Amino acid sequence: MPETPDLPVARTIAELRQTVSDWKRQGFTVGFVPTMGALHEGHLALVREAGARADRVVASIFVNPTQFAAHEDLGAYPRQEARDAELLAEAGCALMYAPAVEEMYPADASTTISVGAPAEGLEGAFRPQMFGGVALVVAKLLNQVQPDTAVFGEKDYQQLIVVNRMVRDLDIPVEIVGLPTIRDGHGLALSSRNAYLSAAELAVARRLNGVLAEAGARAAAGGPLPAIETEAREALLQAGFRQVDYVAVRRAADLGTFGTGVADGPARVLAAAWLGKTRLIDNMAI
């Protein structure tokens, strides 16, 4: 199997399964962290969490084409596999799985997955192709790796809810763990797309978490959600964001709306907004 100086790399499903089978024959439990690469501290925190829960950790590096629309940044998405391998080795990962597109999606592949309610609205409204692609690639990766535990970040909160529902509905035998968002010293959620931001845009981006924190505090105090959401949108525009796709307060368990107009149970405030050509998402627990 090809290797970096410190980390074995599987390029095929057969190589991956051979390694994982060897581990399981030795009685080891397996943790899994799926990523699209361009790793940062947020990803590495997921790897360390998986390592705390399992004996061996697999991390995948795969920029998944099925979750990108034609106008989105698939071609420009940052790729740095050699550096990613170094970071994974330092974080305690035991195997990097880096398949080619042709390995993941043979030319005659025709199966799709539709998740339903958890994928509707929010990101699903603005990126309608996304969650079908996410559900398909995650289902394939979980079937390929067959881990005991898989760790996802709460930064992509709707994705976490979608994955949880898919795993439950398809009876996939894996524990899904959500890890709280890792932020920089200014509170900005770490993201591979932050690399797109100029210095001026980065300064604006770091105001996003403050607006969400204020909206969450008002919602927790029983304020009217329509007014809170509208005023948070305005605050983001005034802060320098060029466009706000949404600010919404939803039920934490399933991202459903609160029919009462107030957050009368566990909730999340979620937002997506644009700086130049970069789209940022974030959320916070209420």
C-alpha positions, 0 to 999 in steps of 0.5 A: 500500500502506498505511504506518505513518510508517516501515514499509510494511504488507501486508494481503493476500496479493496485496500481500505477493506483489507486494512480495516479487516486486519484491524478487526481481526485483532479486536480493534475498534474503528473510528472514521472522519470523512473530509474533503481535505484542505484540513484545519484544526477543526478537522483534526479535532474530529480525528482526535475525538475519533481516536479517543473513542476507537482504537484505530482511525480512518480519515477520508480525503475526497472532494465529492462532486455529487454535492456541488452544482455546476456553478459552484467551486468544485474545481477551485476547492482547495486541495493539499493532500500531502500536507493533509497526510502530515496533519492526519499523522500528527493527529493520530490517524492510522489510515488515510483513504483517498479514492479517485472519483472513478473509484467512488462513482463507477461510470454506470452508477445510478443509485441516489439517496433522497433524505426528505425533511431534514434536508429541506429548507436552509442549505437545502433551499439554496443548494438543492443538490447538496444533501442528496450528494452528501447522503450518497457519499456518506452512505458509501463511505460508511459501507466501505469503512464499516466503522464503529464510530463516525465523527462529524462537526457541528459547524455543518449542523444540517448535514449532521442532522441529515446523516443522523436521519439517514443512518437511522432510516437505513439501519447502518450500524454506526454511532454518529458523534457530533463535535462542537464547532472549532473557532479561531481566537475571534470566534470565526468557525474554522472552514477550508473556505476561509482561505478564500477570504482577503484580510478585509473580508476576514475582519468582516467574517469574524463578526458573524458569530457575534450576530448569531450569539446576540440572536441566540440570546434574544431567542433564549430570552423568549423574544419573537423569532421573526423579528430576531431573524430579520434584525440579525439579517440586517445586522449582517448586512450592516457589518459588511456581508454583501448578501444573507441567504438566511438567518433562522432559529430552528428546533435543534433535534430536527431543524423544524420550525417553532409554530409558537413563534418563540423558541420554546425548546432546544434550538439552533440559530443558523446562518449563511452569508456571502463575502465577495465570492465566498459563502460562509455558514455558521450556527450556535446552540440556544 
